Amino acid sequence: MINYNILAKERKEKGITWGHLESCIGSGYRGKFVDFKKGKTSLTKDEEKSLAQVLGVSVDYLSGKEKQKNKLSPEEESLSDMDKEMLSLFKELGERDRKLALAQLRTMLSVHEDSAKK
């Protein structure tokens, strides 16, 4: 089970709102995390996986079972070293900065595609 204090710390470090996390897990009601903190509700395995993915950490880290924050998933392990570094850096960004980085990457790709057509 995810540790509320670790979840709260990661959320704050990443600059992600509780409302955004609720929308990411599709909780269906506002205040799920308030109830979770009070022990009135629990999170499903799918919700835990979604939270870990959004925060860029493992479920085991959020549960307090491991100290390493940025453990890679099996899919991520097969990435090249450069891709792993890019993913690691991306995970360190807050939500607003992730959006900016994605916009810049999209711009770079469109410029590259335009120059390739010439």
N, C-alpha and C positions, 0 to 999 in steps of 0.2 A: 504494500500500500504506500502511496506517495506521502511524503512528509510535508505537511502544510508549510512549515517554516522554510524548508529548502525551496519549495515551489514559490513562495512569496519573495524570497531573496532573488531567485533567478528572474522572476517576472520584473521585479524592480530594476535589476541590473540591465535588463534588455529594453527597458522602457515600454513594456507592453501592459496595457490596461487589463483589469480583471474582466471587463466587458468583452474585450477582444478574445481573451482566453475562453470565456463562456461561448462565444460564437464559434470558435474553432472546434469545440467539442460538441456543439449542438445540444447544449444542456436542456434547452426547452424552457428554462425559467431563470429570471434574474436572481442573483443571490445564491447560486449553487455553492460558490466558494465560501460564502459566509456560513452556510449550513455545514459544509465540509469541515471548516475550521472548528465548529462547535460539536462535530461528531454526529450531526443529525442525518447526514447522508454520506455515501461513499462514491468513489469513482469506479466506473467499469474499466476493464483492461483496455478496451478501445479508447476510452477517454484518456487514460494514462499514457497510452502510446501517442495520441495526438498532442497532448501537452508536451511530452518529451520532444517530439518532432518540432513543434513550434518554437520551443525554447532552445533547441539545438543540443540537447543532452540526452543521456540514456534514462530509461525508466528506473534502472537500478540506482543511478545517481540521485534522482528525485526521491527515491525511497530511502536514501541514506545507506544503501548496501555497498556502494563504491565511492571512493574519493575522487576518482578521475572524472572531470566534468565533461570533456569532449570526446568520449569514446565513440569510435566509428561503428556503424552498423555493418553487417556482412556485405551489403551492396556497396557501401562506401569504401570498404577495405580493398575492393578491386579497382578503385580509381587510380589514375596516375598520381605521382607525387605532387605535380603542379595542381591537379584537380583537388587533391586532398588539402593542399595549402589554401587554395581559393575557398573551398568549403569551410575550412576552419576559420578563416578570416571573416567570411560571410556570417557564420554563426555567432561571432562576437558582436555584430552590429545590432543595434536596436531596430525596432520595426520601421521607423521613419527612415533611417539610414539604409536599411535593406531595400526599401522602395526606391530611394535615390540611386542606389547601386544598380538595381535592375533596370531602371530607366536609362542609365548611362550605358549599360551593356546592350540594351536594345538599340540605342542610337548608334553605337559602334557597329553592331551587326548590320543595320540598314545602310550605313555609309559603306561598309565593306561590300555588301551585295550590290549597291549602286555602282561602285568602282569596278566590280567584277563584270558587270554587264557591258561596260564600255570597251 
